[in-house]
Amino acid sequence: MMDSGMYGKIDKAKRYAEEPERIKFHHFKALIQGNNSDKTVAYEDGRWTCDCNYFSNHGVCAHTMAFELLLDKMVVPGEHPDF
């Protein structure tokens, strides 16, 4: 059985989830399942990285762009390629 304080925490969590613009990522590392193999995408200090060959040659790739679209305003702005 939950205590009464937990109900308030659950409501607050739901409100936060409904307002993703309140969440700001500063750094993270994640795995994305690519068509041919998994890739590691990282975000730190406003910069994206990916361990795929395309990113190493172009500084941007489908993997990093997918995260930018997915996370939209939840990442702290920094220097990153526009697309």
N, C-alpha and C positions, 0 to 999 in steps of 0.2 A: 504494500500500500504506500502511495506517495504522500509526503507531508504537504501541507498547504503552500509552502514556499516553492515547491517544485512546479505547481500549476502556473505560478507567475513566471517562472523561468522558461517554461515551455511556451507560454504566450509571447514572451519577449523574443525568444529564438525564432518564432514564426514571423514576428514583425521584422526582425533583421533579415531573414531570408526573403521577405517580400520587397526589401529595399537594398538590392545588391550594390547600389552606388555608395553605400555606407562602408563597404568592405574594400580595403586597399591592400593588395599584395605588394610586399617589398622584395621578396625572393622566394623561389620554390624550384623544385625539380620534379618532373613528371615523365611518365612513360606514355607514348602514344603508339598504338598498334597501326603500323603502316601496312601498305599493300604487300610489300615484300619482306619487311622485317620491322621489329619494334625500334623506335627512335627515342632518345632522351632529349627532352626540351627543358631548358632552364631559363629562369628570369631572375636577374639580380641587378640592382642599381639602375633600373630603367633599360636594361639591355637584354635582348633575347639571344639564346644560343641553341643550336641543335647539332647533334652528332652525325647528321646526314651529309653526304657529299655535296649536294646542291647548296646547302647553307655555307659550307666551307668556301665555296667559290663565289657566292652571290650575297652573303650576309642576310639572307631571308629565304624562307622555304615554305612549302605548303603546311608543314608541321607548326612552325611559329605563327604563321598567319591564322591557322585554325584556333590556336590559343588566344591570339589577339581578338578574334571575332567572338570567341566563347566568353572570355573574361571582360571584354569591352572596357568599362570604366573602373574595373576592380584592380587594375594594375597602376602603380605609381608611374606617372608620365616620365619619360626619359628619352634618350636618343634611341630611336629605332626606325628602321626603314618604313617609309609610307608605301602603301599599296592601294 
